[in-house]
Amino acid sequence: MPYSKKYQPACLKISVEIQAKLYLQLSRLEEAGFPAIQAFELLKKNNSQCISQIHKLLGFLKRGSSIADSGYRAGIFSEFDRDLLQAGEVSGSIGEIYKQLAKHYEQKVKRVKRIKSKCYLPLIVLVIALFIQPLPSFILNEIAFIDYLLVSVGGLLKIILFIYLIIKLPFWLTLGKLKKWGLKNLVYSIQLKLPFISSWLITRQLNEFLNSLGLMLAAGVDILDALPKSLKTIKNPNLRKQFDSVILFTQQGGSLVDALADIPEMDIQAIQLLRVGEKSGKLANSILHYVKIKKQDIDLQDDLLAEWIPRIFYFLVSIWVASSILTGNPISTADL
């Protein structure tokens, strides 16, 4: 649907946690029989973090726009959510779509929180080490107070800056302010070639794609519409490009599973399970069943990662402190 300049879709600015909360509330209000406008009026009272977006949504709703389009224009629904909700409105199953999206985003929130919770303690240990290590030298007047601050606070700021750059640099080079450097394709290529990182990224992006596809098919979206929309969830364009043949093959009337079988990154177990579902006419259920199984594997990997990150931190901090003790020198800012 084309939008006038006045009603261009807004950028999605609410967090995943707020999305999960909104969809859960919407599913309950829909189940209770509240009309859309009344339901969002109630949401506006209980969600101060996104009150301006809900206010915009209500404005679009009152002017006759659909729930899906209103939420998308207001910056509450993502493009994928909008497409899924449109199918739910047409089929009369929007309440079920709310539940599915609530569960989808809740799982994302839990996964991120689980990893973060495991990282707090080693980070605290690192901060304490940064401030304690040069303290004896300061007490013995071997270094001035300004030097103590340069070593402790300066070292902490360097580490924070380093971690921030590691996290943000790929985005800056591909979609952010540094994309004009022309390194976008290089970054995307490296992501698919780095040991461990490539398999980690591919597994998660393909599972996100299959989850989106399964949800859309279950909501009644035609496969020819669902496939290209679901592929947008694959963030790496080099990986997404490999599925161009899948779109073409299905547009020509071919089997989706046969087309997916030719993609090297697709899991053989997924192909076998999806083939059974396609033959039985339950492809959407088969896709979502596989996604559920794969998510359990991904959660185990994330748990393992969350277990090893603290250990690596502890090991590095121990080496760092032990080195300083053995050499008898306080750690300087140059060491950091």
C-alpha positions as CSV (number, residue, x, y, z in Angstrom):
1,M,0.0,0.0,0.0
2,P,1.5,3.4,-1.0
3,Y,1.6,6.0,1.7
4,S,1.4,9.8,1.3
5,K,4.3,11.8,2.7
6,K,2.1,12.8,5.6
7,Y,1.6,9.2,6.6
8,Q,4.9,7.6,5.9
9,P,5.7,4.5,8.1
10,A,7.7,5.5,11.2
11,C,10.8,3.7,12.2
12,L,10.3,1.0,14.8
13,K,11.5,2.6,18.0
14,I,10.2,0.4,20.8
15,S,12.2,-2.3,22.4
16,V,11.7,-6.0,21.9
17,E,10.6,-6.2,25.6
18,I,7.9,-3.6,25.0
19,Q,6.7,-5.4,21.9
20,A,6.3,-8.7,23.8
21,K,4.4,-6.9,26.5
22,L,2.1,-5.1,24.1
23,Y,1.2,-8.2,22.1
24,L,0.5,-10.1,25.3
25,Q,-1.9,-7.4,26.5
26,L,-3.5,-7.2,23.0
27,S,-4.1,-10.9,23.0
28,R,-5.8,-10.8,26.3
29,L,-7.9,-7.8,25.4
30,E,-8.9,-9.4,22.1
31,E,-9.8,-12.6,24.0
32,A,-12.0,-10.5,26.3
33,G,-13.9,-9.1,23.4
34,F,-12.7,-5.4,23.5
35,P,-13.0,-3.5,20.2
36,A,-9.7,-2.4,18.7
37,I,-10.0,1.3,19.6
38,Q,-11.0,0.6,23.1
39,A,-8.2,-1.9,23.5
40,F,-5.6,0.5,22.4
41,E,-7.1,3.2,24.6
42,L,-6.5,0.9,27.6
43,L,-2.9,0.2,26.4
44,K,-2.2,3.9,26.3
45,K,-3.0,4.2,30.0
46,N,-0.7,1.3,30.9
47,N,2.3,1.7,28.6
48,S,3.9,5.1,29.2
49,Q,7.1,4.1,27.4
50,C,5.3,4.1,24.0
51,I,2.3,6.4,24.7
52,S,3.1,8.7,21.8
53,Q,3.2,5.8,19.3
54,I,-0.1,4.4,20.6
55,H,-1.6,7.8,20.4
56,K,-0.6,8.0,16.7
57,L,-1.9,4.5,16.1
58,L,-5.3,5.5,17.5
59,G,-5.4,8.5,15.2
60,F,-4.9,6.3,12.2
61,L,-7.5,3.8,13.5
62,K,-10.1,6.4,14.0
63,R,-9.5,7.6,10.4
64,G,-10.4,4.2,9.1
65,S,-7.0,2.4,8.7
66,S,-6.6,-1.2,9.7
67,I,-5.0,-2.3,12.9
68,A,-1.9,-3.6,11.0
69,D,-1.4,-0.5,8.9
70,S,-2.1,1.9,11.9
71,G,0.5,0.1,14.1
72,Y,3.0,0.1,11.3
73,R,2.6,3.8,10.5
74,A,2.9,4.6,14.2
75,G,6.1,2.7,14.6
76,I,4.8,0.0,16.9
77,F,4.6,-2.9,14.4
78,S,7.5,-4.0,12.3
79,E,7.0,-4.7,8.6
80,F,6.8,-8.4,9.3
81,D,4.4,-7.9,12.1
82,R,2.2,-5.8,9.9
83,D,2.0,-8.4,7.2
84,L,1.2,-11.1,9.7
85,L,-1.5,-9.0,11.4
86,Q,-3.0,-8.1,8.0
87,A,-3.5,-11.8,7.4
88,G,-5.0,-12.2,10.9
89,E,-7.5,-9.4,10.3
90,V,-8.6,-10.9,7.0
91,S,-9.0,-14.4,8.4
92,G,-10.5,-13.2,11.7
93,S,-7.7,-14.7,13.8
94,I,-5.9,-11.6,14.9
95,G,-6.1,-12.7,18.5
96,E,-4.1,-15.8,17.7
97,I,-1.6,-13.7,15.8
98,Y,-1.2,-11.5,18.9
99,K,-0.4,-14.6,21.0
100,Q,2.1,-15.9,18.5
101,L,3.9,-12.6,18.3
102,A,3.9,-12.2,22.1
103,K,5.5,-15.6,22.4
104,H,8.0,-14.9,19.6
105,Y,9.2,-11.7,21.2
106,E,9.1,-13.0,24.8
107,Q,11.5,-15.8,23.7
108,K,13.8,-13.2,22.3
109,V,13.7,-11.2,25.5
110,K,14.4,-14.3,27.7
111,R,17.4,-15.3,25.5
112,V,19.0,-11.9,25.8
113,K,18.4,-11.6,29.5
114,R,19.8,-15.1,30.1
115,I,23.1,-14.1,28.4
116,K,23.3,-10.7,30.1
117,S,22.7,-12.2,33.6
118,K,25.7,-14.4,33.2
119,C,27.9,-11.5,32.2
120,Y,27.2,-9.2,35.2
121,L,29.5,-11.0,37.7
122,P,32.6,-11.2,35.6
123,L,32.1,-7.5,34.6
124,I,31.9,-6.6,38.3
125,V,35.1,-8.6,39.0
126,L,36.8,-6.8,36.1
127,V,35.8,-3.3,37.4
128,I,36.9,-4.2,41.0
129,A,40.2,-5.4,39.6
130,L,40.7,-2.2,37.7
131,F,40.3,-0.1,40.8
132,I,42.1,-2.4,43.3
133,Q,45.2,-3.3,41.3
134,P,46.8,0.2,41.3
135,L,45.5,1.0,44.9
136,P,48.7,-0.2,46.8
137,S,50.9,2.0,44.7
138,F,48.7,4.9,45.4
139,I,48.6,4.2,49.1
140,L,52.4,4.0,49.2
141,N,52.6,7.3,47.3
142,E,54.3,5.6,44.3
143,I,51.7,7.1,42.0
144,A,49.7,10.3,42.3
145,F,46.0,10.4,42.6
146,I,45.7,11.6,39.0
147,D,47.7,8.6,37.9
148,Y,45.5,6.3,39.9
149,L,42.5,7.7,38.1
150,L,44.2,7.4,34.7
151,V,44.9,3.7,35.4
152,S,41.6,2.7,36.9
153,V,38.9,5.0,35.4
154,G,40.9,5.4,32.2
155,G,41.3,1.7,31.8
156,L,37.6,1.1,32.5
157,L,36.6,3.7,29.8
158,K,39.0,2.0,27.3
159,I,37.4,-1.4,27.9
160,I,33.9,0.0,27.6
161,L,34.9,1.8,24.4
162,F,36.5,-1.3,22.9
163,I,33.4,-3.5,23.6
164,Y,31.1,-0.8,22.3
165,L,33.1,-0.5,19.0
166,I,33.2,-4.3,18.6
167,I,29.4,-4.4,18.9
168,K,28.6,-1.4,16.9
169,L,31.3,-1.4,14.1
170,P,29.6,-4.0,11.9
171,F,26.3,-2.0,11.9
172,W,28.1,1.3,11.2
173,L,30.0,-0.2,8.3
174,T,26.9,-1.9,6.7
175,L,23.9,0.3,7.6
176,G,25.2,3.2,9.6
177,K,27.2,6.3,9.0
178,L,30.3,4.4,7.9
179,K,28.6,2.6,5.0
180,K,30.0,5.2,2.6
181,W,33.4,3.6,3.2
182,G,32.3,0.9,0.8
183,L,33.1,-2.0,3.2
184,K,29.6,-3.3,3.5
185,N,30.0,-6.3,1.2
186,L,33.3,-7.2,2.9
187,V,31.7,-7.2,6.3
188,Y,28.8,-9.4,5.1
189,S,31.2,-11.8,3.4
190,I,33.4,-12.1,6.5
191,Q,30.4,-12.8,8.6
192,L,29.7,-15.9,6.5
193,K,33.3,-17.1,6.6
194,L,34.6,-16.7,10.1
195,P,34.9,-20.0,12.0
196,F,32.1,-20.5,14.6
197,I,30.7,-17.0,14.0
198,S,29.4,-18.0,10.6
199,S,27.6,-21.1,11.7
200,W,26.2,-19.2,14.7
201,L,24.9,-16.4,12.5
202,I,23.5,-18.7,9.7
203,T,21.7,-21.0,12.1
204,R,19.9,-18.1,13.9
205,Q,19.0,-16.2,10.7
206,L,17.7,-19.2,8.9
207,N,15.6,-20.2,12.0
208,E,14.2,-16.7,12.1
209,F,13.3,-17.0,8.4
210,L,11.6,-20.3,8.9
211,N,9.7,-19.1,12.0
212,S,8.4,-16.1,10.0
213,L,7.5,-18.3,7.1
214,G,5.7,-20.7,9.3
215,L,3.7,-18.0,11.1
216,M,2.6,-16.4,7.9
217,L,1.5,-19.7,6.3
218,A,-0.3,-20.6,9.5
219,A,-2.1,-17.2,9.3
220,G,-3.3,-18.0,5.8
221,V,-0.8,-15.9,3.8
222,D,-0.2,-17.3,0.3
223,I,3.2,-18.9,0.0
224,L,4.2,-16.6,-3.0
225,D,3.6,-13.6,-0.7
226,A,4.9,-15.2,2.5
227,L,8.2,-16.3,1.1
228,P,9.7,-12.9,0.0
229,K,8.4,-11.2,3.1
230,S,9.9,-13.9,5.4
231,L,13.2,-13.7,3.6
232,K,13.5,-10.1,4.8
233,T,14.3,-11.4,8.2
234,I,17.6,-12.7,6.9
235,K,19.8,-9.7,7.7
236,N,22.9,-10.8,5.8
237,P,22.1,-9.9,2.1
238,N,24.8,-12.4,0.8
239,L,23.0,-15.2,2.6
240,R,19.5,-13.9,1.6
241,K,20.6,-13.7,-2.1
242,Q,21.1,-17.5,-2.1
243,F,17.3,-17.8,-1.8
244,D,16.5,-15.9,-5.0
245,S,16.3,-19.3,-6.8
246,V,13.7,-20.5,-4.2
247,I,11.4,-17.5,-5.0
248,L,11.8,-18.1,-8.7
249,F,11.2,-21.8,-8.4
250,T,8.0,-21.4,-6.3
251,Q,6.7,-18.7,-8.6
252,Q,7.0,-21.2,-11.5
253,G,4.9,-23.7,-9.5
254,G,7.7,-25.8,-8.0
255,S,7.8,-27.3,-4.6
256,L,9.1,-25.0,-1.8
257,V,10.8,-27.9,-0.1
258,D,12.5,-29.0,-3.3
259,A,13.8,-25.5,-3.8
260,L,15.0,-25.2,-0.2
261,A,16.8,-28.6,-0.5
262,D,19.2,-27.0,-3.1
263,I,20.3,-24.4,-0.5
264,P,23.6,-25.7,1.0
265,E,23.0,-23.9,4.3
266,M,19.6,-25.6,4.9
267,D,19.7,-28.4,7.5
268,I,18.9,-31.9,6.1
269,Q,16.7,-32.6,9.1
270,A,14.6,-29.5,8.3
271,I,14.2,-30.6,4.6
272,Q,13.1,-34.1,5.7
273,L,10.6,-32.8,8.2
274,L,9.2,-30.1,5.8
275,R,8.9,-32.6,3.0
276,V,6.6,-34.7,5.2
277,G,4.5,-31.7,6.1
278,E,4.3,-30.5,2.5
279,K,3.0,-33.9,1.3
280,S,0.5,-34.1,4.1
281,G,-0.8,-30.5,3.6
282,K,0.5,-29.4,6.9
283,L,3.6,-27.5,5.9
284,A,3.1,-24.6,8.3
285,N,2.8,-26.9,11.3
286,S,5.9,-28.8,10.2
287,I,7.9,-25.6,9.8
288,L,6.9,-24.3,13.2
289,H,7.6,-27.7,14.8
290,Y,11.1,-27.8,13.3
291,V,11.7,-24.2,14.5
292,K,10.7,-25.2,18.0
293,I,13.2,-28.0,18.0
294,K,15.9,-25.8,16.5
295,K,15.2,-23.1,19.1
296,Q,15.9,-25.6,21.8
297,D,19.3,-26.3,20.3
298,I,19.9,-22.5,19.9
299,D,19.0,-22.0,23.6
300,L,21.4,-24.7,24.6
301,Q,24.2,-23.0,22.6
302,D,23.3,-19.6,24.1
303,D,23.4,-21.2,27.6
304,L,26.8,-22.7,26.8
305,L,28.0,-19.3,25.5
306,A,26.7,-17.6,28.7
307,E,28.6,-20.2,30.8
308,W,31.9,-19.7,28.9
309,I,31.9,-15.9,28.7
310,P,32.3,-15.5,32.5
311,R,35.1,-18.1,32.5
312,I,37.0,-16.3,29.8
313,F,36.6,-13.1,31.7
314,Y,37.8,-14.7,34.9
315,F,40.8,-16.2,33.1
316,L,41.8,-12.9,31.5
317,V,41.5,-11.0,34.7
318,S,43.5,-13.6,36.6
319,I,46.3,-13.5,34.0
320,W,46.2,-9.7,34.1
321,V,46.4,-9.5,37.9
322,A,49.0,-12.3,38.2
323,S,51.2,-10.6,35.6
324,S,51.2,-7.4,37.6
325,I,52.0,-9.2,40.9
326,L,54.8,-11.2,39.4
327,T,56.4,-8.2,37.7
328,G,55.8,-6.0,40.7
329,N,54.6,-3.2,38.6
330,P,51.1,-1.5,38.8
331,I,49.2,-1.8,35.6
332,S,49.5,1.3,33.6
333,T,47.1,2.7,31.0
334,A,49.4,1.6,28.3
335,D,48.8,-2.0,29.4
336,L,45.1,-1.5,28.6
